[in-house]
């Protein structure tokens, strides 16, 4: 099997599996319990919190463990919307479903939602976001890297510009697709909240983090329980998942980026050379995502043909519920959106796999175009 759908999820690293196994055997107590077994679990979570904080270059007390990117997005957006600093939110048309759907919910509840359209190449003009901010704006929520095109958005410019127009505005970014691949320093970026997820960096599913900048104490709570995570995300902690997440963070190797870039560039160059193949993206894009449209071959046809050859790719976000239509490409007004395929890479992707995928795509195009 050749797996090139790493934007949906990644293979769990063997070291992560071993860490979780050890945790299940030795640190299985409830972290809220005061006896020895409970204290062992609590220490594990404390250490994991520091590991993530050190990577983000922030304080451990600014790290809140959640069930993943979707919950982190919801806590951030709903929490900011309900602190009564205004009834206007600025976001984009190409956010992850977790943000898109909570924005629709808030709009139905009386909020004004301004959705900034992408440029034709999938980029977001930061000045259009800033221009939409006014004294009624309580939140700006813009993702860092788009999960379908890989476009990198200038969050630092957006955050700084938004706060100059309205110092009370909160800025949130979904950094699920950027964490571990490009720099994600929340202080340098100027954000108040940042969502990240474990299973995009070879960690387990069901665990993520929400960074909340120190001093933001008035986020409205929507879930109530035993007070864990300082009431931001109450409920008994997923100790095994948190341990696995921390191990995955320790394994991040930025030196892999150049190798991944060379693989992506090779695939992009060779497939575009076939003719009637279109790149859906901008130049400032993640090296881990490549979105191409193949004229004459619909997305589902290419997906099924490659799947039959043991090659796993996708046509849109996995969170779109298996639908082939991409609202991201639709917002970009991509001419061949129905022919789009997303290839996404990881540290385990090899050059032989890329070569085999290129050969398979050529074969599929030749067959179905004829």
TORKOL-4160 file (C-alpha; in steps of 0.2 Angstrom, whole numbers, padded with zeros to 4 digits, m for minus):
370
<pt num="1" X="0000" Y="0000" Z="0000"/>
<pt num="2" X="0006" Y="0018" Z="m0004"/>
<pt num="3" X="m0002" Y="0030" Z="0008"/>
<pt num="4" X="m0003" Y="0048" Z="0002"/>
<pt num="5" X="m0018" Y="0055" Z="0012"/>
<pt num="6" X="m0008" Y="0061" Z="0027"/>
<pt num="7" X="m0018" Y="0077" Z="0028"/>
<pt num="8" X="m0033" Y="0066" Z="0033"/>
<pt num="9" X="m0023" Y="0056" Z="0046"/>
<pt num="10" X="m0005" Y="0049" Z="0048"/>
<pt num="11" X="0002" Y="0032" Z="0052"/>
<pt num="12" X="0005" Y="0031" Z="0071"/>
<pt num="13" X="0024" Y="0031" Z="0074"/>
<pt num="14" X="0030" Y="0014" Z="0082"/>
<pt num="15" X="0039" Y="0025" Z="0096"/>
<pt num="16" X="0022" Y="0032" Z="0100"/>
<pt num="17" X="0013" Y="0015" Z="0101"/>
<pt num="18" X="0027" Y="0009" Z="0113"/>
<pt num="19" X="0025" Y="0025" Z="0124"/>
<pt num="20" X="0006" Y="0022" Z="0125"/>
<pt num="21" X="0008" Y="0004" Z="0129"/>
<pt num="22" X="0019" Y="0008" Z="0143"/>
<pt num="23" X="0007" Y="0021" Z="0149"/>
<pt num="24" X="m0007" Y="0009" Z="0149"/>
<pt num="25" X="0003" Y="m0003" Z="0160"/>
<pt num="26" X="0010" Y="0009" Z="0172"/>
<pt num="27" X="0001" Y="0026" Z="0172"/>
<pt num="28" X="m0017" Y="0020" Z="0171"/>
<pt num="29" X="m0024" Y="0029" Z="0186"/>
<pt num="30" X="m0036" Y="0044" Z="0186"/>
<pt num="31" X="m0025" Y="0060" Z="0186"/>
<pt num="32" X="m0037" Y="0068" Z="0198"/>
<pt num="33" X="m0034" Y="0055" Z="0212"/>
<pt num="34" X="m0022" Y="0059" Z="0225"/>
<pt num="35" X="m0014" Y="0041" Z="0228"/>
<pt num="36" X="0002" Y="0035" Z="0220"/>
<pt num="37" X="m0006" Y="0028" Z="0204"/>
<pt num="38" X="m0016" Y="0044" Z="0202"/>
<pt num="39" X="m0001" Y="0055" Z="0205"/>
<pt num="40" X="0009" Y="0045" Z="0192"/>
<pt num="41" X="m0004" Y="0049" Z="0179"/>
<pt num="42" X="m0005" Y="0067" Z="0184"/>
<pt num="43" X="0014" Y="0068" Z="0182"/>
<pt num="44" X="0013" Y="0061" Z="0165"/>
<pt num="45" X="0001" Y="0074" Z="0159"/>
<pt num="46" X="0011" Y="0088" Z="0167"/>
<pt num="47" X="0027" Y="0082" Z="0158"/>
<pt num="48" X="0017" Y="0081" Z="0142"/>
<pt num="49" X="0010" Y="0099" Z="0144"/>
<pt num="50" X="0028" Y="0105" Z="0146"/>
<pt num="51" X="0034" Y="0095" Z="0130"/>
<pt num="52" X="0020" Y="0104" Z="0119"/>
<pt num="53" X="0023" Y="0121" Z="0127"/>
<pt num="54" X="0042" Y="0120" Z="0124"/>
<pt num="55" X="0039" Y="0116" Z="0106"/>
<pt num="56" X="0027" Y="0130" Z="0104"/>
<pt num="57" X="0038" Y="0142" Z="0114"/>
<pt num="58" X="0024" Y="0146" Z="0126"/>
<pt num="59" X="0020" Y="0143" Z="0145"/>
<pt num="60" X="0014" Y="0125" Z="0150"/>
<pt num="61" X="m0001" Y="0134" Z="0159"/>
<pt num="62" X="m0006" Y="0140" Z="0141"/>
<pt num="63" X="m0009" Y="0122" Z="0135"/>
<pt num="64" X="m0026" Y="0114" Z="0137"/>
<pt num="65" X="m0028" Y="0096" Z="0131"/>
<pt num="66" X="m0044" Y="0092" Z="0121"/>
<pt num="67" X="m0050" Y="0078" Z="0110"/>
<pt num="68" X="m0043" Y="0085" Z="0094"/>
<pt num="69" X="m0043" Y="0100" Z="0082"/>
<pt num="70" X="m0062" Y="0100" Z="0080"/>
<pt num="71" X="m0065" Y="0102" Z="0099"/>
<pt num="72" X="m0051" Y="0115" Z="0101"/>
<pt num="73" X="m0059" Y="0125" Z="0086"/>
<pt num="74" X="m0076" Y="0124" Z="0095"/>
<pt num="75" X="m0070" Y="0129" Z="0112"/>
<pt num="76" X="m0060" Y="0144" Z="0105"/>
<pt num="77" X="m0074" Y="0151" Z="0093"/>
<pt num="78" X="m0089" Y="0148" Z="0104"/>
<pt num="79" X="m0079" Y="0154" Z="0120"/>
<pt num="80" X="m0074" Y="0170" Z="0111"/>
<pt num="81" X="m0091" Y="0173" Z="0104"/>
<pt num="82" X="m0100" Y="0172" Z="0120"/>
<pt num="83" X="m0089" Y="0184" Z="0130"/>
<pt num="84" X="m0100" Y="0199" Z="0124"/>
<pt num="85" X="m0086" Y="0210" Z="0116"/>
<pt num="86" X="m0096" Y="0211" Z="0100"/>
<pt num="87" X="m0107" Y="0202" Z="0088"/>
<pt num="88" X="m0096" Y="0201" Z="0073"/>
<pt num="89" X="m0084" Y="0188" Z="0068"/>
<pt num="90" X="m0072" Y="0188" Z="0053"/>
<pt num="91" X="m0066" Y="0172" Z="0045"/>
<pt num="92" X="m0064" Y="0165" Z="0028"/>
<pt num="93" X="m0073" Y="0154" Z="0016"/>
<pt num="94" X="m0060" Y="0140" Z="0016"/>
<pt num="95" X="m0059" Y="0136" Z="0034"/>
<pt num="96" X="m0060" Y="0118" Z="0041"/>
<pt num="97" X="m0078" Y="0111" Z="0044"/>
<pt num="98" X="m0075" Y="0113" Z="0062"/>
<pt num="99" X="m0075" Y="0132" Z="0060"/>
<pt num="100" X="m0087" Y="0133" Z="0045"/>
<pt num="101" X="m0101" Y="0124" Z="0055"/>
<pt num="102" X="m0099" Y="0133" Z="0071"/>
<pt num="103" X="m0099" Y="0150" Z="0061"/>
<pt num="104" X="m0116" Y="0144" Z="0054"/>
<pt num="105" X="m0122" Y="0140" Z="0071"/>
<pt num="106" X="m0117" Y="0157" Z="0077"/>
<pt num="107" X="m0124" Y="0166" Z="0062"/>
<pt num="108" X="m0141" Y="0158" Z="0066"/>
<pt num="109" X="m0140" Y="0164" Z="0083"/>
<pt num="110" X="m0138" Y="0182" Z="0078"/>
<pt num="111" X="m0120" Y="0185" Z="0075"/>
<pt num="112" X="m0114" Y="0194" Z="0059"/>
<pt num="113" X="m0101" Y="0182" Z="0051"/>
<pt num="114" X="m0090" Y="0190" Z="0038"/>
<pt num="115" X="m0082" Y="0177" Z="0027"/>
<pt num="116" X="m0067" Y="0182" Z="0016"/>
<pt num="117" X="m0066" Y="0174" Z="m0001"/>
<pt num="118" X="m0049" Y="0167" Z="m0006"/>
<pt num="119" X="m0040" Y="0173" Z="m0021"/>
<pt num="120" X="m0040" Y="0162" Z="m0037"/>
<pt num="121" X="m0024" Y="0153" Z="m0031"/>
<pt num="122" X="m0032" Y="0149" Z="m0014"/>
<pt num="123" X="m0022" Y="0162" Z="m0004"/>
<pt num="124" X="m0030" Y="0174" Z="0007"/>
<pt num="125" X="m0027" Y="0193" Z="0006"/>
<pt num="126" X="m0023" Y="0198" Z="0024"/>
<pt num="127" X="m0028" Y="0216" Z="0021"/>
<pt num="128" X="m0046" Y="0210" Z="0016"/>
<pt num="129" X="m0047" Y="0202" Z="0033"/>
<pt num="130" X="m0040" Y="0217" Z="0042"/>
<pt num="131" X="m0052" Y="0228" Z="0033"/>
<pt num="132" X="m0067" Y="0219" Z="0039"/>
<pt num="133" X="m0062" Y="0221" Z="0057"/>
<pt num="134" X="m0071" Y="0235" Z="0066"/>
<pt num="135" X="m0076" Y="0240" Z="0084"/>
<pt num="136" X="m0090" Y="0227" Z="0084"/>
<pt num="137" X="m0078" Y="0213" Z="0080"/>
<pt num="138" X="m0075" Y="0200" Z="0094"/>
<pt num="139" X="m0066" Y="0187" Z="0085"/>
<pt num="140" X="m0055" Y="0184" Z="0070"/>
<pt num="141" X="m0053" Y="0165" Z="0065"/>
<pt num="142" X="m0042" Y="0161" Z="0051"/>
<pt num="143" X="m0033" Y="0144" Z="0048"/>
<pt num="144" X="m0014" Y="0144" Z="0046"/>
<pt num="145" X="m0012" Y="0131" Z="0032"/>
<pt num="146" X="m0027" Y="0126" Z="0022"/>
<pt num="147" X="m0030" Y="0107" Z="0023"/>
<pt num="148" X="m0035" Y="0105" Z="0004"/>
<pt num="149" X="m0023" Y="0116" Z="m0005"/>
<pt num="150" X="m0009" Y="0118" Z="0007"/>
<pt num="151" X="m0010" Y="0137" Z="0006"/>
<pt num="152" X="m0001" Y="0146" Z="0020"/>
<pt num="153" X="m0010" Y="0161" Z="0027"/>
<pt num="154" X="m0001" Y="0176" Z="0034"/>
<pt num="155" X="m0008" Y="0175" Z="0052"/>
<pt num="156" X="0005" Y="0187" Z="0059"/>
<pt num="157" X="0000" Y="0201" Z="0047"/>
<pt num="158" X="m0018" Y="0197" Z="0051"/>
<pt num="159" X="m0017" Y="0197" Z="0070"/>
<pt num="160" X="m0006" Y="0212" Z="0071"/>
<pt num="161" X="m0018" Y="0222" Z="0059"/>
<pt num="162" X="m0034" Y="0216" Z="0067"/>
<pt num="163" X="m0027" Y="0221" Z="0084"/>
<pt num="164" X="m0022" Y="0238" Z="0078"/>
<pt num="165" X="m0040" Y="0241" Z="0072"/>
<pt num="166" X="m0048" Y="0234" Z="0088"/>
<pt num="167" X="m0037" Y="0230" Z="0103"/>
<pt num="168" X="m0051" Y="0220" Z="0111"/>
<pt num="169" X="m0052" Y="0208" Z="0097"/>
<pt num="170" X="m0047" Y="0190" Z="0100"/>
<pt num="171" X="m0037" Y="0180" Z="0086"/>
<pt num="172" X="m0039" Y="0162" Z="0084"/>
<pt num="173" X="m0030" Y="0151" Z="0071"/>
<pt num="174" X="m0032" Y="0132" Z="0067"/>
<pt num="175" X="m0014" Y="0126" Z="0065"/>
<pt num="176" X="m0019" Y="0108" Z="0063"/>
<pt num="177" X="m0010" Y="0106" Z="0046"/>
<pt num="178" X="0005" Y="0117" Z="0050"/>
<pt num="179" X="0010" Y="0111" Z="0067"/>
<pt num="180" X="0026" Y="0100" Z="0066"/>
<pt num="181" X="0028" Y="0106" Z="0048"/>
<pt num="182" X="0032" Y="0125" Z="0048"/>
<pt num="183" X="0035" Y="0137" Z="0063"/>
<pt num="184" X="0020" Y="0138" Z="0074"/>
<pt num="185" X="0025" Y="0151" Z="0088"/>
<pt num="186" X="0009" Y="0158" Z="0094"/>
<pt num="187" X="0018" Y="0173" Z="0102"/>
<pt num="188" X="0027" Y="0177" Z="0086"/>
<pt num="189" X="0011" Y="0175" Z="0076"/>
<pt num="190" X="0002" Y="0186" Z="0088"/>
<pt num="191" X="m0013" Y="0174" Z="0091"/>
<pt num="192" X="m0023" Y="0172" Z="0107"/>
<pt num="193" X="m0029" Y="0155" Z="0103"/>
<pt num="194" X="m0022" Y="0140" Z="0092"/>
<pt num="195" X="m0029" Y="0123" Z="0088"/>
<pt num="196" X="m0018" Y="0108" Z="0085"/>
<pt num="197" X="m0021" Y="0090" Z="0083"/>
<pt num="198" X="m0011" Y="0074" Z="0087"/>
<pt num="199" X="m0015" Y="0062" Z="0073"/>
<pt num="200" X="m0008" Y="0074" Z="0060"/>
<pt num="201" X="0010" Y="0072" Z="0067"/>
<pt num="202" X="0010" Y="0052" Z="0069"/>
<pt num="203" X="0001" Y="0053" Z="0086"/>
<pt num="204" X="m0015" Y="0045" Z="0091"/>
<pt num="205" X="m0032" Y="0051" Z="0086"/>
<pt num="206" X="m0044" Y="0058" Z="0100"/>
<pt num="207" X="m0031" Y="0070" Z="0107"/>
<pt num="208" X="m0027" Y="0088" Z="0103"/>
<pt num="209" X="m0022" Y="0105" Z="0111"/>
<pt num="210" X="m0029" Y="0122" Z="0112"/>
<pt num="211" X="m0017" Y="0136" Z="0116"/>
<pt num="212" X="m0025" Y="0150" Z="0126"/>
<pt num="213" X="m0014" Y="0165" Z="0129"/>
<pt num="214" X="m0011" Y="0169" Z="0147"/>
<pt num="215" X="m0022" Y="0183" Z="0153"/>
<pt num="216" X="m0038" Y="0177" Z="0143"/>
<pt num="217" X="m0048" Y="0172" Z="0157"/>
<pt num="218" X="m0066" Y="0176" Z="0151"/>
<pt num="219" X="m0069" Y="0163" Z="0138"/>
<pt num="220" X="m0087" Y="0157" Z="0140"/>
<pt num="221" X="m0088" Y="0139" Z="0145"/>
<pt num="222" X="m0100" Y="0127" Z="0136"/>
<pt num="223" X="m0096" Y="0111" Z="0144"/>
<pt num="224" X="m0096" Y="0108" Z="0163"/>
<pt num="225" X="m0089" Y="0094" Z="0173"/>
<pt num="226" X="m0075" Y="0090" Z="0186"/>
<pt num="227" X="m0064" Y="0105" Z="0183"/>
<pt num="228" X="m0050" Y="0097" Z="0173"/>
<pt num="229" X="m0040" Y="0108" Z="0162"/>
<pt num="230" X="m0045" Y="0123" Z="0172"/>
<pt num="231" X="m0063" Y="0120" Z="0167"/>
<pt num="232" X="m0059" Y="0124" Z="0149"/>
<pt num="233" X="m0061" Y="0106" Z="0144"/>
<pt num="234" X="m0068" Y="0096" Z="0159"/>
<pt num="235" X="m0068" Y="0077" Z="0160"/>
<pt num="236" X="m0056" Y="0064" Z="0164"/>
<pt num="237" X="m0040" Y="0066" Z="0154"/>
<pt num="238" X="m0036" Y="0054" Z="0140"/>
<pt num="239" X="m0019" Y="0050" Z="0148"/>
<pt num="240" X="m0014" Y="0037" Z="0135"/>
<pt num="241" X="m0018" Y="0049" Z="0121"/>
<pt num="242" X="m0009" Y="0063" Z="0129"/>
<pt num="243" X="0007" Y="0053" Z="0132"/>
<pt num="244" X="0007" Y="0047" Z="0114"/>
<pt num="245" X="0004" Y="0065" Z="0108"/>
<pt num="246" X="0019" Y="0071" Z="0118"/>
<pt num="247" X="0030" Y="0057" Z="0111"/>
<pt num="248" X="0025" Y="0062" Z="0093"/>
<pt num="249" X="0030" Y="0080" Z="0097"/>
<pt num="250" X="0047" Y="0074" Z="0103"/>
<pt num="251" X="0049" Y="0065" Z="0086"/>
<pt num="252" X="0046" Y="0080" Z="0075"/>
<pt num="253" X="0061" Y="0082" Z="0064"/>
<pt num="254" X="0061" Y="0098" Z="0054"/>
<pt num="255" X="0076" Y="0091" Z="0044"/>
<pt num="256" X="0063" Y="0081" Z="0035"/>
<pt num="257" X="0055" Y="0096" Z="0027"/>
<pt num="258" X="0068" Y="0098" Z="0013"/>
<pt num="259" X="0066" Y="0079" Z="0008"/>
<pt num="260" X="0047" Y="0081" Z="0008"/>
<pt num="261" X="0048" Y="0097" Z="m0003"/>
<pt num="262" X="0059" Y="0088" Z="m0016"/>
<pt num="263" X="0046" Y="0074" Z="m0017"/>
<pt num="264" X="0032" Y="0086" Z="m0019"/>
<pt num="265" X="0041" Y="0096" Z="m0032"/>
<pt num="266" X="0045" Y="0080" Z="m0041"/>
<pt num="267" X="0027" Y="0075" Z="m0042"/>
<pt num="268" X="0021" Y="0092" Z="m0046"/>
<pt num="269" X="0033" Y="0094" Z="m0060"/>
<pt num="270" X="0031" Y="0077" Z="m0068"/>
<pt num="271" X="0012" Y="0077" Z="m0067"/>
<pt num="272" X="0010" Y="0095" Z="m0074"/>
<pt num="273" X="0021" Y="0090" Z="m0088"/>
<pt num="274" X="0007" Y="0078" Z="m0094"/>
<pt num="275" X="m0003" Y="0092" Z="m0100"/>
<pt num="276" X="m0021" Y="0097" Z="m0096"/>
<pt num="277" X="m0016" Y="0096" Z="m0077"/>
<pt num="278" X="m0019" Y="0111" Z="m0066"/>
<pt num="279" X="m0011" Y="0115" Z="m0050"/>
<pt num="280" X="m0024" Y="0121" Z="m0037"/>
<pt num="281" X="m0014" Y="0132" Z="m0025"/>
<pt num="282" X="m0002" Y="0146" Z="m0023"/>
<pt num="283" X="0017" Y="0147" Z="m0022"/>
<pt num="284" X="0017" Y="0150" Z="m0003"/>
<pt num="285" X="0011" Y="0133" Z="0001"/>
<pt num="286" X="0015" Y="0118" Z="0013"/>
<pt num="287" X="0027" Y="0106" Z="0006"/>
<pt num="288" X="0016" Y="0092" Z="0013"/>
<pt num="289" X="0001" Y="0095" Z="0002"/>
<pt num="290" X="m0002" Y="0095" Z="m0017"/>
<pt num="291" X="m0018" Y="0098" Z="m0025"/>
<pt num="292" X="m0020" Y="0094" Z="m0044"/>
<pt num="293" X="m0035" Y="0093" Z="m0056"/>
<pt num="294" X="m0034" Y="0081" Z="m0071"/>
<pt num="295" X="m0044" Y="0086" Z="m0086"/>
<pt num="296" X="m0054" Y="0072" Z="m0093"/>
<pt num="297" X="m0054" Y="0061" Z="m0077"/>
<pt num="298" X="m0066" Y="0065" Z="m0063"/>
<pt num="299" X="m0060" Y="0064" Z="m0045"/>
<pt num="300" X="m0070" Y="0049" Z="m0040"/>
<pt num="301" X="m0064" Y="0039" Z="m0056"/>
<pt num="302" X="m0045" Y="0044" Z="m0051"/>
<pt num="303" X="m0048" Y="0039" Z="m0033"/>
<pt num="304" X="m0056" Y="0022" Z="m0037"/>
<pt num="305" X="m0043" Y="0018" Z="m0050"/>
<pt num="306" X="m0028" Y="0023" Z="m0038"/>
<pt num="307" X="m0036" Y="0013" Z="m0024"/>
<pt num="308" X="m0037" Y="m0002" Z="m0035"/>
<pt num="309" X="m0018" Y="m0001" Z="m0037"/>
<pt num="310" X="m0016" Y="0001" Z="m0018"/>
<pt num="311" X="m0013" Y="0020" Z="m0018"/>
<pt num="312" X="m0023" Y="0030" Z="m0005"/>
<pt num="313" X="m0026" Y="0048" Z="m0010"/>
<pt num="314" X="m0041" Y="0060" Z="m0008"/>
<pt num="315" X="m0052" Y="0073" Z="m0017"/>
<pt num="316" X="m0057" Y="0084" Z="m0002"/>
<pt num="317" X="m0056" Y="0085" Z="0017"/>
<pt num="318" X="m0059" Y="0069" Z="0026"/>
<pt num="319" X="m0071" Y="0079" Z="0037"/>
<pt num="320" X="m0082" Y="0083" Z="0022"/>
<pt num="321" X="m0090" Y="0066" Z="0026"/>
<pt num="322" X="m0084" Y="0057" Z="0010"/>
<pt num="323" X="m0091" Y="0070" Z="m0002"/>
<pt num="324" X="m0081" Y="0073" Z="m0017"/>
<pt num="325" X="m0087" Y="0091" Z="m0019"/>
<pt num="326" X="m0074" Y="0103" Z="m0012"/>
<pt num="327" X="m0081" Y="0120" Z="m0005"/>
<pt num="328" X="m0063" Y="0126" Z="m0004"/>
<pt num="329" X="m0060" Y="0124" Z="m0023"/>
<pt num="330" X="m0078" Y="0131" Z="m0026"/>
<pt num="331" X="m0073" Y="0146" Z="m0016"/>
<pt num="332" X="m0058" Y="0148" Z="m0027"/>
<pt num="333" X="m0068" Y="0146" Z="m0043"/>
<pt num="334" X="m0057" Y="0132" Z="m0048"/>
<pt num="335" X="m0062" Y="0128" Z="m0066"/>
<pt num="336" X="m0059" Y="0109" Z="m0064"/>
<pt num="337" X="m0064" Y="0106" Z="m0046"/>
<pt num="338" X="m0073" Y="0090" Z="m0050"/>
<pt num="339" X="m0056" Y="0083" Z="m0056"/>
<pt num="340" X="m0046" Y="0087" Z="m0041"/>
<pt num="341" X="m0035" Y="0075" Z="m0031"/>
<pt num="342" X="m0026" Y="0079" Z="m0015"/>
<pt num="343" X="m0009" Y="0071" Z="m0012"/>
<pt num="344" X="m0002" Y="0073" Z="0005"/>
<pt num="345" X="0015" Y="0067" Z="0012"/>
<pt num="346" X="0023" Y="0062" Z="0028"/>
<pt num="347" X="0040" Y="0057" Z="0035"/>
<pt num="348" X="0036" Y="0040" Z="0030"/>
<pt num="349" X="0034" Y="0044" Z="0011"/>
<pt num="350" X="0048" Y="0037" Z="0000"/>
<pt num="351" X="0054" Y="0042" Z="m0017"/>
<pt num="352" X="0049" Y="0025" Z="m0023"/>
<pt num="353" X="0031" Y="0028" Z="m0018"/>
<pt num="354" X="0031" Y="0044" Z="m0027"/>
<pt num="355" X="0038" Y="0037" Z="m0043"/>
<pt num="356" X="0025" Y="0023" Z="m0042"/>
<pt num="357" X="0011" Y="0035" Z="m0039"/>
<pt num="358" X="0016" Y="0046" Z="m0054"/>
<pt num="359" X="0017" Y="0030" Z="m0065"/>
<pt num="360" X="0000" Y="0025" Z="m0059"/>
<pt num="361" X="m0008" Y="0042" Z="m0063"/>
<pt num="362" X="0000" Y="0042" Z="m0080"/>
<pt num="363" X="m0008" Y="0025" Z="m0083"/>
<pt num="364" X="m0025" Y="0031" Z="m0077"/>
<pt num="365" X="m0025" Y="0047" Z="m0087"/>
<pt num="366" X="m0020" Y="0037" Z="m0103"/>
<pt num="367" X="m0034" Y="0025" Z="m0101"/>
<pt num="368" X="m0049" Y="0036" Z="m0096"/>
<pt num="369" X="m0044" Y="0051" Z="m0107"/>
<pt num="370" X="m0044" Y="0039" Z="m0122"/>
